[in-house]
Each structure stands twice: as C-alpha cells, then as structure tokens.
Amino acid sequence: MPGRRSGEDGMKSAPLALVSEVAPPPALTWRLNRHELAGAFGDLGTDLPLLAAMILAARLDAASVLIVFGALQVFTGLVYRMPMPVQPLKAMAALVITQQLSPGVLYGGGLAIGVIVLLLALSGSLSWLARVIPVPVVRGIQFGLGLQLALLAGRDFIAREGPVGWTLAAAAFALAILLWGNRRWPAALAVVGLGAGYAALFRLDWAALGAGVGFTLPSWHAPTAADVLTGLLVLALPQLPLSLANSLLATHRLAADLFPDRAPTMRKLGLTYAAMNLVAPWLGGVPVCHGSGGMAGHHAFGARVGVSVMIYGGLFLAAGLFFSGSFDTLIHGFPRAVLGVLLFFEGLALLRRVSAAGLDTRGWLVTLVTALCAAGLPSGYLIGLAAGWLTHVGLARQPATTQSPDA
C-alpha cells in the first residue's frame, strides 16, 4: 500500500544515509585519494612508540619487526576492504618493556595467544560472547580505551617534552581543529607534515640516517616449547581479557557502526587475529591484534577503505627493508608531542562514537561503570567486563522503564 511503502522508505532513510556517509559504494572500495592518505596516519601515535620501545627493551631485530608489521597491515587491507588496524598487543608490550623479557618469550606468547583465539573462533565461542555480552558493556570498553588514549597522549607524549613539546602540540592541535573535515587539506597530513618538518630541521642526524640505509630481510626464528609455555603464562593469559574486550568485541561493534555494509563477523576477526599471531613470530614479528581505537583513528582522519592501512603498512615495509639500520635515529627524531596529538584524536574519536550510540540512562550507567573500571584499575578490562555485566543484570531486575534497542 502507498502508506506502508512510504513508512518503509522513512525507516530506511537513516541507515542508508549512514551507509552513504561512511561506506563507499563497491566500485570505490579501492579508491586512492588524499583522505585515504591522511587516514593512514590515524594510528601512528599508538603503534610507533610501542614498536620502538619493544625493539629497544627486548633487543629485537628492527628489520623483522617493521617488515612483518607492515606486511600484516597490507594483509588486513586486502582482506577487509576497510581501515582494519593492526596494532601491537598492548598488555604484552607493557610486560616486555617493563620486565625486559627475551625475544623468545615474546614470540612464544604470540604463538600461544594465536592458538587460544583460533580455538575460540573455530568453536563459536567468540560469536557467543558477541551475542551475550550487553552492548553497553562493549560501549564501556570503547569509552574506557578512549579515556586511556586521551590521557596517555597528554601525560606521556606531550607533557614530558617540555616547552618545545607543548608548543608543537599546540600548533598540531590548532592545525587539526582548523582543517578538520577539510576536503582539500586533510588534517592528519598537516599534523604529520609539521612533525616531519620539525624533525628534518632540528633533530635528525642526517649522516647517521644515511649510514643506516641498506637492504635487509626479516630473520627466521623458531620459538621453543619452553618459550611457548612461558609466553602463555607470562604474556598470553594477561593479554587475553584486553584482546577479547577491545581487539575483538569492541572492534566488531565499531566496524558495524562505521561500515554496516562490510562489517566482519566475530569469527572472521578471530581467525585473522589468530592467523597473524601464528605467522608473525616465525619471522621475528611482534604479537599483534586488531583494535577499536586504531579503527576510530584511521576513520577520524579520513580513511574509508583498505587502501589507507595498505599505505600505512607500505611505510613500515619500506622502513624495515631499507632503513632499519636508521630506525633508532628516525624514532628519536620525530617529536613525541606530535604523536601525542594524533593519539589524542584517536581517543576522542572513540569517545565521540560512544556518545552517539543512543544509549538510555541505564545503558549510560553500565557504560560508565565499565569504562571507569577499564581505564583506572589494574587488569581493568577484565574487571570492567565483569562489573559492567553485573551492573547490567542488576539494573535489568529493577522495574522496567523505556529502554533503547542497544540496552
């Protein structure tokens, strides 16, 4: 009937508008333009410091780490046709950096968590978790990570560089605000250009940089059974709650928000997560994951298709293949304050996505309880999952009020 048809069109108009805004038509899923180039740098503030710190703390082969990390970015761009990030496993990175664990234990931990997630994906456990964990709890994980990234940007990246760092951060922040949404001059390119220009003029030792240039391939590594067992106990088990919450559940939810026509299943996310960690250790690569923060950062700076992470991966590939001998010079030359601004906007993008999720009062309460636990407590993501779930169950037993579909 005419009236019914009109109603159906009205119901579909909002989702169709969302799809047209964030997801290009199939013919454009491999487009290359300045916005994809700008979006490629949306996760630089998270990845570069963690990779550098692990290389130095565990005495890893820089060429192997960079080449494998770059190749995995290209892999996810091809598989997902969206800016699906590859990030170092954060809990593992923190343990390796603080305890200065051996490369063998790190590689063993990567294999161990790859096997665990593979079993969870093949058994259907990941899909089951995605169905039974309340949406406000997942939103809380996203919100908590957004808070952590924003606070980390100010505390560890900007504040520690003194007056020069604050000046660079202020200039980068102003550029990002002034150019936000600009179709001609993407904000991320301006911010990265500012940092690269400052490094080139005032920080880089060009002689040392030139001396480190040369072609290098990744080295083969064979973790022992003892490495895998130690890595399982020391690294994989502490990492697992964060991976389930952020790398898988929160990324699954955010991908459905941003790319509804291409949103991956939990099984697919688990399988690619597992595959990357079952391959990377043999070639000297660090354990990696997907991540909602990285996806939010790439998207916030303009990325919409897989080309963005392929460009990003290509930069790491080039650095590993040709400039790994100069990596220490490069990483110390680029101003951390500028990386901090990129990281801040990555966190802000996550916070903004949660605020637009349409949660009701009960949903927001569950989200905030989860977020505060996740951001502020040791093992916070595991505690946040439990606390948020219990809060959701407790509120559900109270007299019913109008709830949103997400609650």
Solvent accessible surface area in square Angstrom, and as a share of the most:
residue,aa,sasa,rsa
1,M,181,0.81
2,P,120,0.76
3,G,58,0.55
4,R,157,0.57
5,R,160,0.58
6,S,74,0.48
7,G,40,0.38
8,E,66,0.30
9,D,75,0.39
10,G,47,0.45
11,M,154,0.69
12,K,118,0.50
13,S,63,0.40
14,A,72,0.55
15,P,75,0.47
16,L,113,0.56
17,A,59,0.46
18,L,66,0.33
19,V,42,0.24
20,S,88,0.57
21,E,127,0.57
22,V,4,0.02
23,A,6,0.04
24,P,9,0.06
25,P,76,0.48
26,P,110,0.69
27,A,99,0.77
28,L,79,0.39
29,T,6,0.04
30,W,112,0.39
31,R,68,0.25
32,L,128,0.64
33,N,54,0.28
34,R,114,0.42
35,H,21,0.09
36,E,0,0.00
37,L,68,0.34
38,A,0,0.00
39,G,0,0.00
40,A,0,0.00
41,F,25,0.10
42,G,0,0.00
43,D,0,0.00
44,L,20,0.10
45,G,0,0.00
46,T,8,0.05
47,D,0,0.00
48,L,25,0.12
49,P,20,0.13
50,L,39,0.19
51,L,0,0.00
52,A,7,0.06
53,A,31,0.24
54,M,2,0.01
55,I,12,0.06
56,L,99,0.49
57,A,13,0.10
58,A,0,0.00
59,R,169,0.62
60,L,14,0.07
61,D,56,0.29
62,A,19,0.14
63,A,2,0.01
64,S,0,0.00
65,V,0,0.00
66,L,1,0.00
67,I,15,0.07
68,V,9,0.05
69,F,2,0.01
70,G,0,0.00
71,A,44,0.34
72,L,18,0.09
73,Q,0,0.00
74,V,36,0.20
75,F,73,0.31
76,T,0,0.00
77,G,0,0.00
78,L,102,0.51
79,V,50,0.29
80,Y,8,0.03
81,R,88,0.32
82,M,0,0.00
83,P,0,0.00
84,M,0,0.00
85,P,0,0.00
86,V,0,0.00
87,Q,2,0.01
88,P,0,0.00
89,L,1,0.01
90,K,39,0.16
91,A,23,0.18
92,M,1,0.00
93,A,0,0.00
94,A,51,0.40
95,L,40,0.20
96,V,0,0.00
97,I,53,0.27
98,T,104,0.61
99,Q,98,0.43
100,Q,116,0.52
101,L,33,0.16
102,S,49,0.32
103,P,38,0.24
104,G,20,0.19
105,V,20,0.11
106,L,0,0.00
107,Y,5,0.02
108,G,0,0.00
109,G,0,0.00
110,G,0,0.00
111,L,19,0.09
112,A,7,0.05
113,I,0,0.00
114,G,0,0.00
115,V,70,0.40
116,I,35,0.18
117,V,0,0.00
118,L,50,0.25
119,L,109,0.54
120,L,42,0.21
121,A,1,0.01
122,L,94,0.47
123,S,80,0.52
124,G,30,0.29
125,S,36,0.23
126,L,0,0.00
127,S,37,0.24
128,W,128,0.45
129,L,31,0.16
130,A,34,0.26
131,R,172,0.63
132,V,51,0.29
133,I,11,0.06
134,P,17,0.11
135,V,29,0.16
136,P,1,0.00
137,V,0,0.00
138,V,11,0.06
139,R,7,0.03
140,G,0,0.00
141,I,1,0.00
142,Q,0,0.00
143,F,34,0.14
144,G,0,0.00
145,L,5,0.02
146,G,0,0.00
147,L,47,0.24
148,Q,63,0.28
149,L,8,0.04
150,A,19,0.14
151,L,112,0.56
152,L,56,0.28
153,A,1,0.00
154,G,28,0.27
155,R,139,0.51
156,D,25,0.13
157,F,9,0.04
158,I,18,0.09
159,A,47,0.36
160,R,178,0.65
161,E,39,0.18
162,G,25,0.24
163,P,114,0.72
164,V,73,0.42
165,G,0,0.00
166,W,138,0.48
167,T,93,0.54
168,L,14,0.07
169,A,6,0.05
170,A,63,0.49
171,A,42,0.33
172,A,0,0.00
173,F,84,0.35
174,A,46,0.36
175,L,55,0.27
176,A,0,0.00
177,I,94,0.48
178,L,141,0.70
179,L,33,0.16
180,W,114,0.40
181,G,65,0.63
182,N,54,0.28
183,R,166,0.61
184,R,162,0.59
185,W,164,0.58
186,P,9,0.06
187,A,7,0.06
188,A,0,0.00
189,L,52,0.26
190,A,27,0.21
191,V,0,0.00
192,V,20,0.11
193,G,41,0.40
194,L,52,0.26
195,G,0,0.00
196,A,49,0.38
197,G,31,0.30
198,Y,44,0.17
199,A,4,0.03
200,A,39,0.30
201,L,141,0.70
202,F,142,0.59
203,R,88,0.32
204,L,31,0.15
205,D,77,0.40
206,W,146,0.51
207,A,84,0.66
208,A,42,0.32
209,L,20,0.10
210,G,47,0.45
211,A,89,0.69
212,G,17,0.16
213,V,79,0.46
214,G,36,0.34
215,F,129,0.54
216,T,51,0.30
217,L,112,0.55
218,P,40,0.25
219,S,49,0.32
220,W,171,0.60
221,H,53,0.24
222,A,68,0.52
223,P,19,0.12
224,T,77,0.45
225,A,88,0.68
226,A,70,0.54
227,D,29,0.15
228,V,47,0.27
229,L,107,0.53
230,T,54,0.32
231,G,0,0.00
232,L,51,0.25
233,L,107,0.53
234,V,50,0.29
235,L,0,0.00
236,A,0,0.00
237,L,86,0.43
238,P,65,0.41
239,Q,1,0.00
240,L,32,0.16
241,P,25,0.15
242,L,22,0.11
243,S,0,0.00
244,L,31,0.15
245,A,0,0.00
246,N,2,0.01
247,S,1,0.01
248,L,0,0.00
249,L,7,0.03
250,A,0,0.00
251,T,0,0.00
252,H,51,0.23
253,R,65,0.24
254,L,1,0.00
255,A,0,0.00
256,A,37,0.28
257,D,24,0.12
258,L,3,0.02
259,F,0,0.00
260,P,55,0.35
261,D,76,0.39
262,R,24,0.09
263,A,40,0.31
264,P,9,0.06
265,T,84,0.49
266,M,6,0.03
267,R,113,0.41
268,K,77,0.33
269,L,0,0.00
270,G,0,0.00
271,L,55,0.27
272,T,12,0.07
273,Y,0,0.00
274,A,0,0.00
275,A,42,0.33
276,M,2,0.01
277,N,0,0.00
278,L,50,0.25
279,V,81,0.46
280,A,0,0.00
281,P,0,0.00
282,W,83,0.29
283,L,64,0.32
284,G,0,0.00
285,G,1,0.01
286,V,2,0.01
287,P,1,0.01
288,V,1,0.00
289,C,3,0.02
290,H,0,0.00
291,G,0,0.00
292,S,0,0.00
293,G,1,0.01
294,G,0,0.00
295,M,0,0.00
296,A,5,0.04
297,G,0,0.00
298,H,0,0.00
299,H,23,0.10
300,A,26,0.20
301,F,11,0.05
302,G,17,0.16
303,A,0,0.00
304,R,47,0.17
305,V,0,0.00
306,G,0,0.00
307,V,19,0.11
308,S,0,0.00
309,V,0,0.00
310,M,51,0.23
311,I,39,0.20
312,Y,1,0.00
313,G,0,0.00
314,G,30,0.29
315,L,87,0.43
316,F,11,0.05
317,L,44,0.22
318,A,41,0.31
319,A,21,0.16
320,G,0,0.00
321,L,39,0.19
322,F,88,0.37
323,F,78,0.33
324,S,17,0.11
325,G,60,0.58
326,S,1,0.01
327,F,16,0.07
328,D,74,0.38
329,T,32,0.18
330,L,60,0.30
331,I,24,0.12
332,H,117,0.52
333,G,3,0.03
334,F,29,0.12
335,P,0,0.00
336,R,90,0.33
337,A,0,0.00
338,V,0,0.00
339,L,3,0.02
340,G,0,0.00
341,V,4,0.02
342,L,0,0.00
343,L,1,0.01
344,F,61,0.25
345,F,6,0.03
346,E,1,0.00
347,G,0,0.00
348,L,75,0.37
349,A,19,0.14
350,L,0,0.00
351,L,31,0.15
352,R,163,0.60
353,R,44,0.16
354,V,0,0.00
355,S,69,0.45
356,A,72,0.56
357,A,18,0.14
358,G,54,0.52
359,L,17,0.08
360,D,29,0.15
361,T,118,0.68
362,R,35,0.13
363,G,2,0.02
364,W,73,0.26
365,L,84,0.42
366,V,2,0.01
367,T,0,0.00
368,L,72,0.36
369,V,43,0.25
370,T,0,0.00
371,A,0,0.00
372,L,117,0.58
373,C,23,0.14
374,A,1,0.01
375,A,28,0.22
376,G,59,0.57
377,L,84,0.42
378,P,113,0.71
379,S,84,0.54
380,G,4,0.04
381,Y,19,0.07
382,L,94,0.47
383,I,70,0.36
384,G,0,0.00
385,L,21,0.11
386,A,52,0.40
387,A,25,0.20
388,G,0,0.00
389,W,88,0.31
390,L,132,0.65
391,T,32,0.19
392,H,44,0.20
393,V,54,0.31
394,G,35,0.33
395,L,24,0.12
396,A,59,0.46
397,R,200,0.73
398,Q,94,0.42
399,P,117,0.74
400,A,96,0.74
401,T,91,0.53
402,T,129,0.75
403,Q,82,0.36
404,S,25,0.16
405,P,141,0.89
406,D,36,0.18
407,A,35,0.27
